[in-house]
Amino acid sequence: MSAGLPQASVKSQIFESLLGFLPDWVQITVLALIVLAVVASWVVKIKRKIAYRRALRNGQPVHAAAQYGQGRGADYLGEYAPQQAQQQGSGSGHLGAYAPQQAQPVQQPSGADFLGSYAPQQRQADGPSANASA
């Protein structure tokens, strides 16, 4: 049952009802302030993006807070982030003090086939009595 005009969204209807009872000069002022806030946020975002790209192009170190898309939110630690004193190995391959020693004096056999002290003792034949039953 529409007259060919698009239906207004619920948000726009609420906005119009809030501003509808105000005088025209207040409505225009509020709308202008909203547009100004949106444009100002775009300008700030573009300026940060340009500064970030210039810093990358010039090879300057980019501070973590100045990186594009970072510097805020729950995961941003800022000055409370842990400091890295030296460039050390890290990750799953870095064992540090727990790494195996490079030089081991004697390499002992090991594995599934190595029985060690549980291996059967071999007897050497001491003469003709070893094969007497044959």
C-alpha angles and dihedrals in degrees: 000000000000123000092224094272119119115252116248117242121249091250093055091047091053091047092050092047091051093050097034096085094049123090118265096253091056092048092051091047093051092047091048091051091051092050090046091052092051093048092046091053090051091050093050092048093050092047091053091048092051092048091049093050092047091052091051093047093049092048094241118150110259116221113234092242092051096053114114111263094009138084101076142059136062096302096051110103099177112180090358093066115115113264121231108225099185136009102257132163115271141174132058094317095056112091099166111186090000094063115118115262115260099223117049116179101220126016108217120200116253141165138085096311095049110094099175112185090359094065115115113261115244118222121211119221112253097196142302096332091072092069097032096122093060 
